[in-house]
Amino acid sequence: MSGEIPAGWQSGRVTSIRDVTPTIREFGIDLDRAAACPPGSHVKVQVDVGGRIDQRSYSVVGQEGSTLRIAVKRQPESRGGSAYMWRLQPGDSLAVAPPRCDFPLMHGAPHYLLVAGGVGITPMVAMAAQLAARGAGLRMVYAARSADEFAYGEELAGFLGDRLSLFASDRGEQIDIADEIRRLPADGELYMCGPLGLMEAVRSAWEEAGRPRAGLRYETFGSSGSHAAQAFTVKVPRLGAEVLVRENESMLDALEAAGVEVVFECRRGECGLCAVDIVEAEGEMDHRDVFFSSRQHRENRQMCACVSRVAGGSVTIEPAWRGDDAFAFGGPELSMGEPA
């Protein structure tokens, strides 16, 4: 285990490891103390990133007593959290934060549509299992790049049967989101987890169908974007800093490694705490957060340092003076709740 256990965290031990797809690995982690972990939960774990202790969040696939199952997608040429996690062996220890549920399953709806893309299936396995056990009206559609990338496909088919439909991109298959929403009764709810493009398509189709915003719940992950990740430079004139952000690291990680203090929390593009002001961008902005609205993304006034990028070139940002002889970022101007 790397580093000291942060206050409020506990020690976990890796009890099992299995590859559920060629790029997604599941870890069974036995905790010192059992923790409540409802469907949609995630946990933070402590990782070693190039000799620097850091934290990463992973969705909980399931829970058996004091053992949690999490799944980690291996990012190509990763030097960060996924590379560290994939080096773990059974018996290894790691620090684990208490589970947190920012994507809760709300009970009471008569019908549910679950939409998953890629590794976005991980928080939805427990949701589907719980809804199926309750006998709720349920349908799941699940898209992946290829047939061998359907993580938990057999497990889901076992309790969902024909209520599960799989779509493999390499077979030319694609979810007809508008049709799926039309099939969902008016009092139904939609839960979605997957890449940013899928989220935008679902959100757009939901709004076009005139469905109530309260009936749509989603979670995405910041590793997805409109452009392939490229190296770029971030400039902080007030500090006289110019930092290279490699294609396999986040801007937040690069700034931290360079000694630039950054305020952050989720590292998932959701909370907005790490938002920075954009002074100038040389290159197309690739906003990968779900905190800011579509209009705010188009304005390019702020970006979430934990997930958003520039498609090559550079971006100049402005940090705020914190008032105690240190620089910190000023945080977001507006909340996620602003209409797009």
Number of C-alpha atoms within 10 A of each C-alpha: 15 14 13 12 15 12 7 8 16 16 19 24 21 20 17 15 18 11 14 18 17 12 15 21 19 22 25 22 25 22 20 13 13 14 14 14 18 20 25 24 24 23 19 19 21 24 24 18 18 12 8 14 12 17 20 17 20 19 25 27 25 24 20 10 12 14 22 23 21 22 25 22 21 18 15 10 11 14 14 22 23 20 19 16 22 16 8 15 14 13 13 13 18 22 21 25 20 17 21 18 16 12 20 16 19 12 10 9 12 14 17 22 23 22 26 28 24 19 25 22 27 30 27 28 22 21 22 24 17 15 17 16 11 10 10 16 16 19 22 22 20 24 25 23 16 15 16 13 18 23 26 15 19 11 12 18 14 11 14 19 12 10 15 18 16 18 19 18 14 11 10 9 14 14 18 11 18 15 10 17 19 12 12 17 13 14 12 19 24 21 22 27 26 24 22 22 15 20 22 14 12 23 19 13 19 20 12 10 12 9 17 12 11 8 16 17 18 19 20 25 21 21 20 20 18 13 15 12 20 15 18 21 20 21 21 18 13 12 11 7 13 16 17 16 22 15 17 16 21 22 25 22 21 19 21 14 14 13 9 19 15 22 17 20 14 15 23 24 27 23 20 28 22 25 27 25 21 15 15 14 16 14 14 15 21 21 27 29 29 24 23 27 17 14 11 17 19 10 9 17 15 23 28 30 29 28 26 25 30 23 19 20 15 23 21 17 21 19 21 14 13 11 8 7 7 10 17 20 22 18 21 19 13 12 12 15 9 12 10 10
